[in-house]
Amino acid sequence: MPETVGELDQRYDEIMATAKSEYEYEPPSEYFKEGYNLYKRMAEEKERYTLFLHNPAVEPDNNLAERCARKFKRKAAQVMCFRSQDGVDRFCEGLSIIQSIKAAGKNLYESVTKRFNTGL
């Protein structure tokens, strides 16, 4: 595995070198700076972009965060807006409880029923 990480690090550096030489040869125009800005971020923050290669505890993507945020965004789109911050707080607390139950591998129906019956 370490040689694979080294190879990937080397490939990352090669891609950054290619981008640098291409942007030096032909600088980005005012209207097409997105790729250049991405290159600059990736060149300056290599450690952040490759952290998952060096630390197995780090997920290679943020899909879990995106999936969790998607639930909130979908609900917000359905109701157009929450009537109060209290409504937002209650919705987020409910989502948090449901996600915690699922993460623990417990039966969702039984756990929610128990919470309503015992007031936890």
C-alpha atoms as a printed R data frame, in Angstrom:
    type eleno elety resid chain resno       x      y       z
1   ATOM     1    CA   MET     A     1   0.000  0.000   0.000
2   ATOM     2    CA   PRO     A     2   2.733  2.584   0.784
3   ATOM     3    CA   GLU     A     3   4.117  2.322  -2.753
4   ATOM     4    CA   THR     A     4   0.619  2.981  -4.089
5   ATOM     5    CA   VAL     A     5   0.349  6.113  -1.927
6   ATOM     6    CA   GLY     A     6   3.740  7.244  -3.177
7   ATOM     7    CA   GLU     A     7   2.685  6.642  -6.768
8   ATOM     8    CA   LEU     A     8  -0.509  8.629  -6.251
9   ATOM     9    CA   ASP     A     9   1.417 11.469  -4.611
10  ATOM    10    CA   GLN     A    10   3.795 11.486  -7.564
11  ATOM    11    CA   ARG     A    11   0.893 11.509 -10.035
12  ATOM    12    CA   TYR     A    12  -0.695 14.437  -8.163
13  ATOM    13    CA   ASP     A    13   2.581 16.362  -8.464
14  ATOM    14    CA   GLU     A    14   2.783 15.553 -12.180
15  ATOM    15    CA   ILE     A    15  -0.749 16.847 -12.752
16  ATOM    16    CA   MET     A    16   0.045 20.051 -10.848
17  ATOM    17    CA   ALA     A    17   3.243 20.516 -12.891
18  ATOM    18    CA   THR     A    18   1.308 20.051 -16.142
19  ATOM    19    CA   ALA     A    19  -1.329 22.563 -15.042
20  ATOM    20    CA   LYS     A    20   1.350 25.053 -14.017
21  ATOM    21    CA   SER     A    21   3.164 24.823 -17.339
22  ATOM    22    CA   GLU     A    22  -0.075 25.134 -19.323
23  ATOM    23    CA   TYR     A    23  -1.272 28.156 -17.329
24  ATOM    24    CA   GLU     A    24   2.154 29.791 -17.679
25  ATOM    25    CA   TYR     A    25   2.083 29.182 -21.441
26  ATOM    26    CA   GLU     A    26  -1.471 30.440 -21.816
27  ATOM    27    CA   PRO     A    27  -2.791 32.385 -18.804
28  ATOM    28    CA   PRO     A    28  -6.489 32.023 -17.980
29  ATOM    29    CA   SER     A    29  -8.821 34.633 -19.377
30  ATOM    30    CA   GLU     A    30 -11.081 36.733 -17.209
31  ATOM    31    CA   TYR     A    31 -14.045 34.519 -18.151
32  ATOM    32    CA   PHE     A    32 -12.455 31.105 -17.610
33  ATOM    33    CA   LYS     A    33 -10.775 31.305 -14.210
34  ATOM    34    CA   GLU     A    34 -12.547 28.345 -12.549
35  ATOM    35    CA   GLY     A    35  -9.981 25.764 -13.643
36  ATOM    36    CA   TYR     A    36  -7.117 28.067 -12.755
37  ATOM    37    CA   ASN     A    37  -8.566 28.774  -9.327
38  ATOM    38    CA   LEU     A    38  -8.972 25.039  -8.719
39  ATOM    39    CA   TYR     A    39  -5.360 24.451  -9.769
40  ATOM    40    CA   LYS     A    40  -4.156 27.169  -7.357
41  ATOM    41    CA   ARG     A    41  -6.145 25.709  -4.455
42  ATOM    42    CA   MET     A    42  -4.922 22.193  -5.176
43  ATOM    43    CA   ALA     A    43  -1.309 23.343  -5.507
44  ATOM    44    CA   GLU     A    44  -1.406 25.287  -2.234
45  ATOM    45    CA   GLU     A    45  -3.338 22.716  -0.197
46  ATOM    46    CA   LYS     A    46  -1.971 19.370  -1.348
47  ATOM    47    CA   GLU     A    47  -1.946 18.002   2.211
48  ATOM    48    CA   ARG     A    48  -5.682 18.613   2.597
49  ATOM    49    CA   TYR     A    49  -6.535 17.083  -0.785
50  ATOM    50    CA   THR     A    50  -4.439 13.950  -0.159
51  ATOM    51    CA   LEU     A    51  -5.041 13.479   3.568
52  ATOM    52    CA   PHE     A    52  -7.212 10.406   2.930
53  ATOM    53    CA   LEU     A    53  -4.228  8.694   1.278
54  ATOM    54    CA   HIS     A    54  -2.044  9.055   4.346
55  ATOM    55    CA   ASN     A    55  -4.654  8.598   7.083
56  ATOM    56    CA   PRO     A    56  -7.039  5.645   6.654
57  ATOM    57    CA   ALA     A    57  -9.465  7.144   9.192
58  ATOM    58    CA   VAL     A    58 -10.277  9.958   6.733
59  ATOM    59    CA   GLU     A    59 -12.991  9.225   4.186
60  ATOM    60    CA   PRO     A    60 -11.949  9.822   0.544
61  ATOM    61    CA   ASP     A    61 -15.069 11.895  -0.095
62  ATOM    62    CA   ASN     A    62 -17.662 13.845   1.839
63  ATOM    63    CA   ASN     A    63 -20.673 11.899   0.647
64  ATOM    64    CA   LEU     A    64 -21.945 11.335   4.202
65  ATOM    65    CA   ALA     A    65 -21.982 15.074   4.875
66  ATOM    66    CA   GLU     A    66 -23.651 15.720   1.530
67  ATOM    67    CA   ARG     A    67 -26.307 13.063   2.168
68  ATOM    68    CA   CYS     A    68 -27.077 14.543   5.585
69  ATOM    69    CA   ALA     A    69 -27.282 18.079   4.188
70  ATOM    70    CA   ARG     A    70 -29.482 16.879   1.304
71  ATOM    71    CA   LYS     A    71 -32.241 15.863   3.748
72  ATOM    72    CA   PHE     A    72 -32.350 19.363   5.181
73  ATOM    73    CA   LYS     A    73 -32.250 21.007   1.746
74  ATOM    74    CA   ARG     A    74 -35.053 18.767   0.473
75  ATOM    75    CA   LYS     A    75 -37.262 19.623   3.448
76  ATOM    76    CA   ALA     A    76 -36.489 23.317   3.078
77  ATOM    77    CA   ALA     A    77 -37.482 23.134  -0.597
78  ATOM    78    CA   GLN     A    78 -40.749 21.394   0.323
79  ATOM    79    CA   VAL     A    79 -41.850 23.950   2.886
80  ATOM    80    CA   MET     A    80 -40.174 26.894   1.120
81  ATOM    81    CA   CYS     A    81 -39.033 28.198   4.503
82  ATOM    82    CA   PHE     A    82 -39.308 27.376   8.154
83  ATOM    83    CA   ARG     A    83 -41.539 29.670  10.163
84  ATOM    84    CA   SER     A    84 -39.054 30.090  12.967
85  ATOM    85    CA   GLN     A    85 -35.599 29.158  14.133
86  ATOM    86    CA   ASP     A    86 -37.326 26.867  16.632
87  ATOM    87    CA   GLY     A    87 -38.790 24.903  13.708
88  ATOM    88    CA   VAL     A    88 -35.348 24.545  12.144
89  ATOM    89    CA   ASP     A    89 -33.899 23.436  15.486
90  ATOM    90    CA   ARG     A    90 -36.620 20.827  16.014
91  ATOM    91    CA   PHE     A    91 -36.221 19.468  12.488
92  ATOM    92    CA   CYS     A    92 -32.438 19.175  12.921
93  ATOM    93    CA   GLU     A    93 -32.822 17.532  16.336
94  ATOM    94    CA   GLY     A    94 -35.251 15.004  14.859
95  ATOM    95    CA   LEU     A    95 -32.877 14.228  11.994
96  ATOM    96    CA   SER     A    96 -30.023 13.853  14.455
97  ATOM    97    CA   ILE     A    97 -31.989 11.378  16.574
98  ATOM    98    CA   ILE     A    98 -32.997  9.319  13.537
99  ATOM    99    CA   GLN     A    99 -29.449  9.267  12.152
100 ATOM   100    CA   SER     A   100 -28.063  8.254  15.559
101 ATOM   101    CA   ILE     A   101 -30.537  5.367  15.819
102 ATOM   102    CA   LYS     A   102 -29.661  4.194  12.299
103 ATOM   103    CA   ALA     A   103 -25.917  4.488  12.969
104 ATOM   104    CA   ALA     A   104 -26.290  2.363  16.107
105 ATOM   105    CA   GLY     A   105 -28.016 -0.328  14.028
106 ATOM   106    CA   LYS     A   106 -31.160 -0.255  16.152
107 ATOM   107    CA   ASN     A   107 -34.705 -0.742  14.908
108 ATOM   108    CA   LEU     A   108 -35.918  2.737  13.962
109 ATOM   109    CA   TYR     A   109 -39.604  2.122  14.663
110 ATOM   110    CA   GLU     A   110 -39.001  0.545  18.076
111 ATOM   111    CA   SER     A   111 -36.520  3.215  19.134
112 ATOM   112    CA   VAL     A   112 -38.740  6.146  18.130
113 ATOM   113    CA   THR     A   113 -41.769  4.504  19.757
114 ATOM   114    CA   LYS     A   114 -39.773  4.030  22.967
115 ATOM   115    CA   ARG     A   115 -38.723  7.695  22.927
116 ATOM   116    CA   PHE     A   116 -42.332  8.883  22.554
117 ATOM   117    CA   ASN     A   117 -43.607  6.532  25.253
118 ATOM   118    CA   THR     A   118 -40.890  7.348  27.803
119 ATOM   119    CA   GLY     A   119 -40.375 11.012  26.898
120 ATOM   120    CA   LEU     A   120 -36.602 10.638  26.301
